[in-house]
Amino acid sequence: MSLSLHTASVPVFVRSLEALSAILDKAAAHCVAKKIDPAVLGATRLIPDMFALSRQVQIACDFAKNGAARLAGDEAPKYDDTEKTIEELKGRIERTVAFVKGLEPSAVDAGAGREIVFPVGPNQMKMPGEAYLLHFVMPNFHFHLCMAYAILRQAGIDIGKRDFMGAVPDLRPA
């Protein structure tokens, strides 16, 4: 059995973004318990030259929706990147999950052999669809998820690897 691009991407995006949303719930509870303004948490970064939590979440969502849409030959929704609060970030995640879930699996799979053109900074780049997903979209998506997790962990949120992983499908004792 071969692995389809849809199977390798959309369920991973959904599971990972839902796990991130659950982590943000823990962050919100932490803010209430410690009397921290949640907007402060959204502006938190690991070091000064890295993006803050809000931007890390925005970019992770962008890689999921834009990557899947390009593979499907569809137009991704445009978001304004104005989210600052935990609830706003959770809303962005929810919209992203709904969008990627709505893509036709066969349309995503059809992107495997197509050349995908995409922006990288001011430049336009191109790659075959399969390489685009495996060597550009997925590593970038996971990088920004990891940075969001690391920011929250560093800020004292009680989260661990299981929180990051989320609900792993088909996981059962041997």
C-alpha positions in Angstrom: 0.0 0.0 0.0 1.4 3.4 -0.9 1.0 6.5 1.3 -1.0 9.3 -0.2 -0.1 13.0 0.1 -3.5 13.6 1.8 -2.9 10.9 4.4 0.7 12.1 5.0 -0.5 15.7 5.5 -4.1 16.6 6.4 -4.6 14.2 9.3 -1.2 15.2 10.7 -2.1 18.9 10.4 -5.5 18.3 12.1 -4.1 16.2 15.0 -1.1 18.5 15.6 -3.2 21.7 15.4 -5.9 20.2 17.7 -3.1 19.3 20.2 -1.8 22.9 20.0 -5.3 24.2 20.7 -5.5 22.0 23.8 -2.1 23.3 24.9 -3.4 26.8 24.5 -6.3 25.8 26.8 -3.7 24.9 29.4 -2.0 28.2 28.8 -5.2 30.1 29.3 -5.8 28.2 32.6 -2.3 29.0 33.7 -2.8 32.7 33.0 -6.0 32.7 35.1 -4.3 30.8 38.0 -1.2 33.1 37.9 -3.1 36.3 37.1 -1.1 36.8 33.9 -2.5 38.9 31.1 -2.9 36.3 28.2 -1.8 39.0 25.7 1.6 39.0 27.5 1.9 35.2 26.8 1.1 35.8 23.1 4.0 38.2 22.9 6.4 35.9 24.6 9.4 34.6 22.7 12.3 32.3 23.5 15.0 34.8 22.5 14.8 38.3 21.2 15.4 37.5 17.5 12.7 34.7 17.3 9.1 35.1 16.6 6.7 35.4 19.5 4.1 32.8 20.4 1.3 34.5 18.3 3.4 34.5 15.2 4.6 30.9 15.7 0.9 29.7 15.8 0.0 31.9 12.8 2.9 30.5 10.7 2.1 26.9 11.7 -1.5 27.4 10.6 -0.3 29.0 7.3 1.9 26.1 6.4 -1.0 23.7 7.0 -3.6 25.6 5.0 -1.3 27.0 2.3 0.6 23.7 1.8 -2.6 21.6 1.6 -4.3 24.1 -0.7 -1.4 24.4 -3.1 -1.3 20.6 -3.4 -5.0 20.5 -4.0 -4.8 23.3 -6.6 -7.1 25.4 -4.4 -7.0 28.9 -3.0 -6.2 29.0 0.7 -8.1 31.5 2.9 -6.1 34.7 3.7 -5.8 35.6 7.4 -4.8 39.0 8.7 -2.3 37.9 11.3 -3.8 40.1 13.9 -4.4 37.4 16.6 -2.9 38.4 20.0 -5.0 36.5 22.6 -5.2 32.8 23.2 -8.9 32.8 22.1 -8.0 34.5 18.9 -5.2 32.0 18.2 -7.5 29.1 19.0 -10.0 30.6 16.5 -7.3 30.7 13.8 -6.5 27.1 14.5 -10.2 26.1 14.3 -10.6 27.9 10.9 -7.4 26.2 9.6 -8.5 22.8 10.7 -12.0 23.3 9.1 -10.4 24.4 5.9 -7.9 21.5 5.5 -10.6 19.0 6.5 -12.7 20.4 3.7 -10.2 19.7 1.0 -10.9 16.7 -1.3 -8.4 14.0 -0.6 -8.1 13.2 -4.3 -7.3 16.8 -5.1 -4.5 16.9 -2.5 -3.1 13.6 -3.9 -3.2 15.0 -7.4 -0.6 17.5 -6.4 2.1 14.8 -6.1 3.4 15.2 -9.6 2.5 18.8 -10.2 5.0 21.6 -9.9 4.1 23.7 -7.0 5.0 27.4 -7.1 5.2 29.2 -3.8 6.7 32.3 -2.2 9.8 32.2 -0.1 10.3 35.8 1.1 10.3 38.0 -2.0 11.1 35.1 -4.3 8.9 32.6 -6.1 10.2 29.0 -5.8 9.0 25.8 -7.3 9.2 22.1 -6.4 7.4 18.9 -7.4 4.4 18.4 -5.1 5.7 15.4 -3.2 9.0 17.1 -2.5 7.2 20.3 -1.6 5.1 18.5 1.1 7.8 16.3 2.5 10.8 18.6 2.4 9.3 22.1 2.8 5.8 22.2 4.2 6.1 19.4 6.9 9.5 20.5 8.3 8.4 24.1 8.5 5.0 23.2 10.0 6.6 21.1 12.7 9.3 23.7 13.4 6.7 26.4 14.2 4.6 23.9 16.3 7.8 23.0 18.3 8.6 26.7 18.8 5.1 27.4 20.1 5.3 24.5 22.4 8.8 25.5 23.6 7.6 29.1 24.3 4.7 27.8 26.4 6.9 25.3 28.2 9.5 27.9 29.0 6.7 30.3 30.2 5.9 27.7 32.9 2.9 26.0 31.4 2.6 22.4 32.7 2.8 20.5 29.4 4.8 17.6 28.2 5.4 15.4 25.2 2.0 13.8 25.3 0.4 17.2 25.1 2.5 18.0 22.0 1.7 14.7 20.4 -2.1 14.9 20.9 -4.3 11.9 20.2 -2.2 9.6 18.1 -4.5 7.6 15.9 -4.6 3.8 16.0 -2.3 3.7 19.1 -3.0 0.6 21.1 -1.1 -1.9 23.2 0.6 -4.7 21.3 
